[in-house]
Amino acid sequence: MQQRYKSTRGGTAQDDYSFEDALFSGYAPDGGLFVPVSLPSINREKDQYSLWSNMTFPELAYDVLRKFISPTEIDDANLKSICDKSFPLDAFDEECYIPIKDVGSSLHIAELFHGPTFCFKDFGMRPVINLLSYFAELRSRPITLLVSTTGDTGPAAVHAVNDASNPLLTILVHYPHGQISDFQRKQLTTLQSNYVKVASFEGGGDDMDWPIKETLLSSKSGGKDSGVGAVEGGRLFCGINSYNIGRPLVQMTLFIWIYLRMAEKLGLSPGDENSLIDMVLP
């Protein structure tokens, strides 16, 4: 069955979209967020948890995304390639990707800062950029990504775009002047790339969110299943902040991976409903 997406604000039964359209649109046409029309189930008969336990991180990312992206949109070979390119071992300074440290009293900390820009958003941003790059090449259409950042999102996004090195894919990042760390500012402004433009603005950290949303919604054209987001002069504009459906879909892999590694540490059987592991997100 082909996976489809709908707005959190409802709409009719006919108002559903392909993954490609949801990814490129960012916001749904009615201003809501995209969510799957239906959630895939985990196949307990095939012992899905045990299969996942033996996978590498890129293999797990592929298997999770496969449940949310129909093969008619991205076939198996290309989706596997996207996941492999997103999580190469040489881009992360830990072979296990996410070290889990025991701090006592049954508490553990999952370290998500071992990626190229030292923040957890590397895990979500790299696959999203590579998915966008894949569709850009498929449609032979230039795409500019619009991003507002208060620190983490921008560096992860610009480095992912630069690594993709796709002439059809560029990015414009805005950050509030004087309101991000000096280290993060340097991550943004010292990268020499033909695919990246960075600009500061006067105001608060969230002040660019509404202008970007208005730009994406007001210039939206085309129809469903056309791979069209916001278009201006043949160039497509796309938002990739956390409202983009690609981000949470990819980041689910983090929680599954952490859960499986914790089950190993604690000697639990993955998927056992009587053995619960609580995750606290700061």
ABEGO torsion letter per residue (X at the ends): XBBBBBBAAEEBAABBBBAAAAAAAGBBAAGBBBBBABBBBBBAAAGAAAAAAABBAAAAAAAAAAAABBAAABBAAAAAAAAAAABBAAABABAAGBBBBBAEGGBBBBBAAABAAGBAAAAAAAAAAAAAAAAAAAAGBBBBBBBBBAGAAAAAAAAAAAAAGBAABBBBBBBBBGABBAAAAAAAAABBBAABBBBBBBEBAAAAAAAAAAAAAAABBEBBGAGBBBBBGGBBBBBABAABAAAAAAAAAAAAAAAAAAAAAAGBBBGBAABBBBBBBX
